[in-house]
């Protein structure tokens, strides 16, 4: 194979632009093809409805973004994004009880998705090395079963159709990707697909945080308890870059969801603890309720297809989409971009390079996939169509072990550190089966169970809550 010169990325979202930035480090020219008109500021766009709900960029993903775009994290923080240390800056009611606020091991960047996308997009496109084709629809791939040589496009305003050649095409077009259809048109067999759908739905409102609370009050997370064997209800209050709180209420199949403004607070009152409801009852709502019902875990397996065509890769939500409640999508896409960068640096245009790159990209989504899917299958009414043996045989034993870990991690600092490393995608999930971790599970000090949210009197004063809710922070 000759050296690659031109790359095309289908989709101008988070995953697509990170991939395009990587391609621009290795190829002579890169074109991003996008159906929408990308905003020139931190505004919502039609093609990203999930952006109206809470998002977090875990520290693992933030470090990759920083390596690709030096100074980007400080730029986000300087513009107002909040760095939340886990678990010092977070108050969480887990399935097994309140989490002690241990010293931070990892962190997450919290801000609105339009703000995050725009800041990174402005930096990437500002280099002038990437051409952007907006309001352009991808009709199909050009090539055959052995090699993809470009794409056929249609201008959505004028209707003109053209073919655009490329040495490498990357599908980063999200959950709505038509990859399976495009491959069928090239006479390739269907890709294997796994789906784990707990029926997750989301309702979000933005509130004006009390003075000082957006920066001085911890993020809040109230989770469901899957062991109750009833539909789960969740609620989070996350600080945003403009001094507001984004409040997302969510549920699994069968729990219902507030779709009207007047139902939002009453629904929050049905969570396992009233903390979320107490906070928003004292805050001014700035938006109406935004609802989304796209939350299934879905994964394709292109690496299993015998004879995967050269010149084609897939990543981001087009490859593996997760229940957004776990916050892995942004970091998984960053991990895929890092894997792509490594493969292009190592093998370039050598024969078989595309297949190896796809294998590397698929490998880095396995941990977030199994964490999200194995958690969601625990909820009643979950619909799973999967061949992944980790989600079928021996599920009960794995769930008991998972419950044991969850019970220890909320009360043991050392156990919590390892679990946080895994959840943040900083350490592999296999670490939870290591001898070192199993030893920690038995030997580390276990603190008493918390009976109320671990909030300090000063924090409660910021939001005008009654000190009766105060317990010791960090197990003190």
N, C-alpha and C positions, 0 to 999 in steps of 0.2 A: 504494500500500500504506500502510495506517495504521501509526503508530509501534508497534514491538513492545513488549509489556508482560511476557509470560511466556515463559520458555525452559525446555526440558526437555533434560537431558543423560542419555543412555543409557550407563551405566557409571560406577562410582565409583573407578576406578583413577587412576593418575598423569595420563593425558591427559584423562580426564573431569573431574577436579577442577580442573585448570588451566583447562580450557574453562569450567567453571561459574563459577570466580572471575572470568574475563573477562566472562562474561555478566552477572554481578552488578554490574559497573561500568556497564552500559549499560541493563539491563532492570529493571523493577520487582520481579520475583520470578523465582526459579530453582529448579527441582526436579531433583535427581539420582536416577535410578532404578537400583538395584543388586540383583543376584541374591543376593549374599553378605550376611552380617552383617560389616560392617567392624570390625576389632579396635580396641579403645580403647587400644592400645599397640603396640609394635614386634613384632608377632607375624605368623606366616604365616597365609594364608587359602586356602581351597580353590580359589577362582577365579583364583589367581595362582601356579601351580606353578613358573613360571620364576623366581620370586623367591628360590628356594633356590640360585641360581647367582650368579656375580659380576655386578655392575652398576657402571657408572661414569656420573657426570654430568659431561660435558665442560664446559669453561669457557664455551663459547657458550651452552649451556643454563642453566648456573648464573647467568650474567649476566641472562638473561631472567627466571628465577625471582626474582632479586634485584630486578629492576625492577617485577615484579608484587607481590612480597612483601618490601618493604624490610627488611633485617636478617636475612633467612632464611639466607643462607650462613654468616654468623657464628654464628647459632644452631646450625646443623648442626655446625660446627667446634667450638664450645664444648661440644657434647654428645658429642664424640668422633670425629666423622668426620675422615678424613685428606685433606688437600689434597696431591695428588701433582703436582709440577711436571714437565712433559714437556720434556726427557728427563733432567733432573738427578736426579730421585727415582725413576727407573725403569731397570731393567736388562732389556734386550730382545735376544733372539736373533731377528732378522728372517729372512725367506726368504733374504736375501743376506749375512747375517753379523751380528755383534754391533754394536749401535748405540752410538756414542760418546755419553757423557752430557754433552751440551751444556747451557749455561745455559737455564733454563726459558723457553719462549715462551708456552705455554698450560699449563693444568692440568686435572686431573680430581678431582672429589670421589669418594672411595671410602668406602663404607659398605654395610651390608646393605640390600637393597631394602625389607623391612618397616620398618626404621628410617627410611629416607628417605620412604617413603609416609606413615608415621604422622606424622612431624614436619610435613610439608607439609599433610597432611589436617587435622591438629589446628589449624593456623594458619588454613586456609581456612574450615573449618566453624565455627571459634570466633568468626567475625564475626557469626554468627546470621542471615546474609542468604540462606542456601541451605537449602532443605528437602531432607532425605534420606529416600528411600523404600527401605528395605532388604527383603530377602527378597521381591522383586517381580520378576516375569518380564514381559518385553516380548513381547506376542503379535504385534502388527503395527502398522503405521502407519495413522493415520486421515487421510483426504483423498482426493485423486485424482492423476492424472498431472501436473496443473498446479500443485497446491499441497498440501503436508502441513499439516494443522491440529492434529495431536496424535498420541497413541499409545493403544493399547488394552493394558491391563495386567491381570495376574492376581496376586493375593496368594498366595504359595507356601505359606502356612500354612493359611489359611482357604479358599482357592480362589475367593474373590470376584473377579469380572471387572468392570473399569470403564474408561471412556475419560477421558483427561486431555487437555484442550485446551492448545494452545501456539501462540505466534506463530513460534517457532523451535524445531526439534528437532535435536539434535546426536547422531549416532551415534559414541560413543567406547567401544563394547562389546568392542573388542579383536579378536584373531585369530578368535574364535568368532562374530563378527558375522553376523547373518542378513540383512544389507542387501540382498543380491541377491534373496533370497526375498521380502522386503518390497516391493521395487520391482516384482517380477513381479506381485504381488498388486494393484498399482496400474496394471497393464497397461502398464508401461514396459519397453522392450527391455533385454536383459542388458547389464551393464556390461562393458567390456573389462577383461581381467585378464592380467597377466604373472606368471609364476612361475619362479624360478630356485632349484632345490633341490639343494644339494650333499650332502644327507643328513646335515647336522650333528646331532650328538648330544652331550650334556653329562653329566658325572658330577662331583659336588661333595662335598667333605667340609670341615668346619670344624676347625681345629687351634688349640691354645693356642700362641701365639707365645712364643718365649723372652723372658725379661725384657728390656725395652727395645727388642726387635726390631720390635714393631708400630709404634712411632713412629720408630725410628732406622735401620731397615733398608729399603732400597728395595723397591718393588713389583717383581715378576719376571714376565716374559712370554717363553715359549719357543714360537715359531711353527713351522709346517710350511714346507717348501719345495715350492711347487707345481711347480717345474721338474723335480722328480724323476719326475713322472708316475706317482705312486702315491698311495693315500689318505693324507690328511694327519692328523697328530696334533699337538695343541697342549696347553700347560699354563700356568696362571697361578697366582701366589701374591699375593693382594691383601690389604692390611691393612684391618681393619674397626674399627668404632667401639668395640668392647668389648675391645680388646687381643688379638683373635684374628686368624688368617689364614684367609681363604676360599680354598680351592684347587679350581680347576675344571680338569678334564681334558676335552678334547673331540676329536672326530674327524670326518672327512668319510666319506661312504658307502664301506663296505668295509674300514674299519680296525678295527672292533670297539670295544668300550667296556667298562670295568670296571663291573660291576653289584653286585659283592660287596666287602665291606670288605677281604678278604684279597687281592683283585686290584688294589687301588688303587695301592699302592706299586710293584708289579711293572710296571704299565702306565706309571707315571711314568718308570720306568727305560728305557722304549723311546723316549722323546722324543729329539730330536736332540742334546740335551745333558743331563747328569745333575743340573743345578742344582736343578730342582724336586724331584727324588727325594731329593737330599742334604738339602734343607731339611726335608721332611716326615718323613724317616727319624729326625730328631732331635727332632721335635715330637710332642706328645700329641694324638691325634685326639679330638674332642669329639662328633662326630656320625657316623652311618653314611652310606653313599653315597646321595645323591639323584640320580636319573637323569631326564633330559628329552630328548625326541627332536623337539621342535618348534623348527625353526630355519630353515625355508625363507624365502627372500625372496619376498614376495607384494605386488603392487601393483594397486589398482583405479584406473580412470580416469573418475571421475564428471564431470570437466570436459569430456570428449569427448562426453557424452550430449546429443544435441540435445533441448532442452526439459526440462532439469533442473528438478525441481519447486521452486517457491519454498517457503521455510520448512524446508528440510532441508539439513544439512551432515554431512560425515563426516570424521573425523580420527583420529590415533593409529594403533594397529595395525589398526583396522578399515579404514583407508585404505591404509596401507603398512606392512608388517611386515618387519623386516630380520633377517638372521642376527645373533643377539645378540653374537657374538664381536667385532664392531666397535664396540660400545658407543654406537650412534647413536640407539637408540629413545627414550630419555629426552629427549635434546636435540631430536630431531625433533618430539616432541610439544610441547615448550616453544616451538619455532619456529612450530608451527601455532597455538598459543594467541596468540602475539604477532601473527601475521598476522590472526587473527580480531579481535583488539583493534583493530588498525589499520583494518580494514574497517568494523567497527561504528562506530568514531569518525568515519570519513570519509563513509560513505554511509548509515548508519543503516537506515531502512526504505524507502529509495527503490526504485522498480521495478528489478528485475534485481540487487538487492543480494546476494541469496543466491548467485546464479551467480558473481558477481564474487568473493565471499568464498571460495567453493569453489575457484575458479581460483587465488586467492592461497595458500590452504592447500595445494593440490596442488603448487604451484610450489616451496614450501620443502622438500618431501620428495624433490625430484628429485636433489639432490646426494647425500644419504645412500643413496638407492636405487641410483644408478649406481655408487657406490663399492663397496657391498656386492655387488651383482649381478655387476659386472664382475670382481671378485676371485674370487667363487665359481665362475664359469664356467671358471676356469683349472684347477680340480681334476678329476681323473678321476672318472667315474661321476656327474658333475653332470647333472641332468635339467632342461632349460630349455624352457619353453613361453612364448615372448615374441616380440612384434612390434617391440620396441625396436631400431632399427637399430644402436645403439651396442653391442649385445650379439651381433650377427651379422656383417655385412659388415665386413671390415678388422680383425677381432679380433686376428689374429697381429701386425699392425703396432702396434696399440695396446698389446698385451702387451709387445712389445719396448721400447716407449717407457716403459711403466710399470716394467719391470725396470731400465732405465737410471736412472730417477728413484730407485728403491729403493736401488740401488747407491750413488748419490751422496749421498742424504740421510743415510745412516748414518755418513758420513765428512766431510760438509761442513756446517758450522754454518749458513751462510746458506740453503743448499738445505733443510736440515732445518727451519728456521724456517718457510719457506713451506709445506712439506708438512704440518707440524704444524698450521698455521693452517687448511689445507684439511681435514685429517682431523678436527679438532675442530669443524668446521662454522663456523669464524670467518670464513673467506674462501671464496669460491665456487671450485668445482673448475676453472672456466675460468682461474683464476690460473695453473694448471700449464701452460697453453699461451700465456701472456703473453710478450712479448719480454723483459721484465725478468727473468722466471724462467729463460727459455732462456739468457739471458746469464749468469746466476748458475751455471747448470749447466756452462758452459764456463770461467768465470773464477775461481770461488771456490776457495780452498785445499782440497785433498782430503787428509785425514789418512790415516795408514797403517791397514791393516786390523787389527782387534783379533782376537787368537787365543784369548781367554778372556774370561769375564764381567768387565766393568769394575767390580770391587768393591775397596774400600779395605781395608787390614788391620783397621781399626777395625770396619768393617761385618762382615767375616768373623769377627772375634772375638765379635761379638754372637750369632752363630748357630753358633759353634764349628766353623767350616769351616777346612780347611787353607789356609794362605796361598799354596800353590802356584797357586791360582786367581786370585791378584791380578794385575791389569794396571793401567796408568795410567788414571785417571778423567779424562774430558773431553779425551782425546788427549794428556795430558801424558806 
